[in-house]
Structures are given as C-alpha cells and as structure tokens.
Amino acid sequence: MQLGTARAIRLQSAAVAGERVKLPVVERTKLGSAESRRLRRRGLVPGILYGRSDPVAISIGERELRAALTTAAGSHAVLDVAIDGGRAHSAILKDFQRDKVRGTIIHVDLQEVRLDQPIHAAVAVELVGEAAGTKEGGVLSHVTTEVHVEALPLEVPQHLEADVTDLHIGGSIRVGDLALPAGVTLLDDPETVVATVTTPTRVEEPEVEAVEGEEAAEAAAEAPAEGAEGAAGEGGSTEAEG
C-alpha cells in the first residue's frame, strides 16, 4: 500500500452492530406457494426460522420486518423472535428474497444463534473520502465490496470503512489493511485488494491500419477505369473485323 507523504491512509471500522430488535412472528401451519401469495396480499412475509432443532415456518408483518432491518444495525441486527408471543429466540437474518419488480421482501430465512458463540458474517466495505490519485488523473476502483468475518452476534460490524483520501496513483488498500473492532476476526485473504487507483488507459490510433484502408480505397477507385478501358478495346476490335 502506498502511503501519502503528509499522513497515512486512515483505515477505520464502523460502529459495531450491537443491537437487539424485537420481532413478533406467527407460526405457519399451512404451506405452499398459494398460501404464501395469500399471506403477501395481507401484508405478511412468509419465512423460515432455522434453529438448533427442526425449522419452523413463520409469517412476519411486512412493516415490522422492514422496521427491524432498517435500524442502525441494518441487516446485522440480532432479532428477538417471539413465536406466537412465546419465548424469544435470538436470531439473525440468514437470507431473503425480493420481488423483482417492486423490490419488496417476499421471503426470509432466519437463523437462531447463541449470543455467546461466534458466527460468520459478510460485512460491506465502504470507501470514504476523495482519493488523491483521482485529482492526479487516476481512476479509483472499488474492487472488493464486502469481507467475511467471525464475531459474536452482537459484535458484528454493520460495515467497515476505508478512507482513501491519501491513496495516490499506483496505491492500493488491501483486506489486511482494514482496521477491525475488538473481537472481530477476518476470514478472507489479507492480500485481497479492496481499492486501488490506476492510470487511465489510453487508446492509440492504429496508424498502420489507416494507411492500409486508404490504399484499399485508392485501388477500388482505379478498378472501374481499368475495366472501362478493357471494354473499349474489345469493342474496337469487333468493329475492325466487321
């Protein structure tokens, strides 16, 4: 990584998620695509809660789900899932599906977790600042947009930030350069490039091809004249024979 002369590139981690959100759900007894469509028409999102025992089919209010996933912790919030008003289960968002047209969530998978056991999570990497290399005419590329970490559920960062302000042309930030909060372990190759500034590629004009093109045009222009001379010669010979 190339460092600026005035100061080193600031690599900072975002605030830890560290938030628990209550999420009431209802157990589903009827399954199937038709039932799922019926639930969505009523403003409910079908889902599955995967736990330490058998999975449980559930439905969640679309508003309640959206509110739970748009807190400061984002998609890394720890959800206190209470099935039919019973005991809360600590869970995290495992996966979800969106409607291709409206963009609304149409299905969720939740994973029950223990707060005292680490989990694996994908965390977004955000670039902050204006790279010095772009002012020098370079191009900033955000190569890696997320990294995988291991941490306790309440210690998973919402995202990680890398300040590219002092990144010059030819410089790069790698995964191993990212600062991680205490208790968070990086799982990816530390040499993986996160961001880099490169010199823009210049396209050279193919001069040789241009010359060849001009020669071909000249040859095509001369071809009809040669054909006309040949035709005239043939015609003169016929008249002389007559």
URFEN-V975408 format. One line per field, one symbol per residue. ss: DSSP state (h for helix, s for strand, l for the rest). phi: phi as a letter, one per 20 degrees, with the letter a starting at -180 (. if undefined). burial: # if it has 16 or more other C-alpha atoms within 10 Angstrom, else .. A space follows every 10 residues. Layout:
BEGIN
ss->???
phi->???
burial->???
END
This chain:
BEGIN
ss->llllllllll sssllsllls ssssssslll llhhhhhhhh hllsssssss lllllsssss shhhhhhhll lllhhhlsss sssllllsss ssssssssll llllssssss sslllllsss ssssssssll lhhhhllsss sslllsssss sshhhlslss ssslllllll lssshhhlll llllssllll llsssssssl llllllhhhh hhhhhhhhhh hhhhhhhhhh hhhhhhhhhh hl
phi->.edffebffe dcdfffglcd cfcfccfedd doffffffff fenddfacde cfdffcfccc ffffffffed fffmfefeee edelmeffdf bcfeabcdff eenffdacdd cfcdfdcfcd bedfddecnd fffffenede defdebcdcc afgedfffad dceegeeegn ebddgfefed fgnddfdeff effebbdcff fdeeffffff ffffffffff ffgfffffff ffffffffff ff
burial->........## ########## #######... .....#..## ...####### .....##### ##..#..##. ..######## ###.....## ####...... ....###### ###....##. ###.###... ####...### .#.#.##.## ########## #########. #####.#### #..#.#.... ..######.. .......... .......... .......... .......... ..
END
